[in-house]
Amino acid sequence: MKFKNEFWTATSGDLTEKRQKIKIPISTKNPGTGSQIIIDPSIKKQHWISAGAAITDATASLIWKQTSEQRNSLLHELFDPNEGNFSAIRIPIGSCDFGSGEVSEEEYYSYDDVPFGEHDSSLSKFSIGEGKPGAENATKDLKYIVPVVQEILKINPAVKVLASPWSGPAWMKNTGNMKMGGHLRFDEFTGNGSATKDRFEGVYANYFIKFIEAYKKLGIPIYALTIQNEPSNAAAWPAMIWNIKELAHFGYKYLRPALDNSFPDTQLYFWDGSLNVLNDPLSKFMSIEEAKAFDGFAFHTYDGPYTNLFNATRFNPNWDLAMTERRCMLEESVDDASHIMFGLIGNWLVRQGLSSIYLWNLALDERGLPNIAGSTGRRGVITIDHKTGKVQRNLEYYMLRNFTQDIDTGSVVIGSSNYTQDGYSGGLGSVAFMGPTGSITAHIYNPTDSSLTATVKINSYDTGWQTVNVPAYGTVTLHKSNEKINESSPRKDEKFKLNPRPAALQDDWAPGKGINK
């Protein structure tokens, strides 16, 4: 079988090549001397769902402050199905550390802020904000996040929205504070009664329902929830501590029943933190019945060992896997950034069952801001100059676009040859996908500092081999189809100077370095 259309691109780790369209390699009978990459559609694995990044208040404020022409151009480049086709976003439920600092009189906000010691068990004061979305006087989510998400969904209504809280309202916590951890007031009652609705757990479950209802009224459907962002991190910004047993019980006993009653199509994902905590099989902490209350397993990739993922997947192989947070630093080296994005996430995790990618901030400015937690040095998928609204695209952008532009909706992961055990060492790595109409997509990653040669063949489809050079720390993508292929190109970067603070924070490490060695 010979496909009518082919589209090949190359992206180098140093971004001297940026999804550059390359000439379709000639088909030959002999494989040559390159590493043989055999794509095997007979091996079918997980379905592929989506890829994108987080729309935090920080991200949304930068996008909303662009001129309408800049914003329209950027959002079309990212989300238009005929361009970047980013297909997923993650939003915070209330404040997170990456806020604009402009949406509330308080440093941090929830959707039901009453003084500690008072109860609002009926959630009568619940509000995601006041004012018209995007108006100067709008508050909370309505100031930046909602109007930006609304514009995204106008461009691509199929974009999936995953939502996660950093903290519940302070009055629902044992500390009375949204910061520094603390936990839900488990087994306490909010009034004269002991029914589910009278418990803090029941009230908090209803808090999620109120959130989904409020967003639905604004035309924003919530595809999926997690119970807590980083449940083991007692951070100096909105944070709330849950152990595995507490998450399992709350999801099974309170949140899943509340969702089933009001929004049964909304997915519920377990965990949503790094893998360093999961040193034991989840079977030690939760039952399979509790696990069935969750549709998937969400995790971050800041801390390994990454093989701890198997403590979840082998407990419940039916879970969809979502990588819900990872970012690079503003001054990340080429090899570190590529090992994180192309290697760990784009290769190893997909080969181990990953179905969705949600990177951290979609956009930050040239300083790694805004951030109301006092940290800097981090970068977004794109960088927006906070004075001019000009845009530069980072390696994370090109990694995501490899997935969103080339992989047809409804694809499944299929077999392909691989020469890297962990995604960031050894030789060439690959992942491959088959679309619902029989299209074939593959990504080939080179984790070394020199170009490597790959020779590619599709088992039972093409009899020929195609040879291509894969740039250092970079990727080659191929897309073959009998249907029309999206061959759009990324737009050009605009010039402005990156300006990190004098002592940019380096608290993160690439796989195989520092704390992950």
Secondary structure, 3 states (H helix, E strand, C coil): CCCCEEEEEEECCCCCCCCEEECCCCEECCCCCCEEEEEEEEEEEEECCEEEEECCHHHHHHHHCCCHHHHHHHHHHHHCCCCCCCCEEEEEECCCCCCCCCCCCCCCCCCCCCCCCCCCCCCCCCCCCCCCCCCCCCCHHHCCHHHHHHHHHHHCCCCEEEEEECCCCHHHECCCCCECCCCECCCCECCCCCCHHHEHHHHHHHHHHHHHHHHHHCCCCCCEEECCCCCCCCCCCECCCCCHHHHHHHHHHHHHHHHHHHCCCCEEEEEEEEHHHCCCCHHHCCCHHHHCCCCEEEEECCCCCHHHHHHHHCCCCCCEEEEEECCCECCCCHHHHHHHHHHHHHHHHHHCCEEEEEEEECEECCCCCCCCCCCCCECCCEEECCCCCCEEECHHHHHHHHHHCCCCCCCEEEEECCCCCCCCCCCCEEEEEECCCCCEEEEEECCCCCCEEEEEEECCCCCCEEEEEECCCCEEEEEEECCCCCCCCCCCCCCCCCCCCCCCCCCCCCCCCHHHC
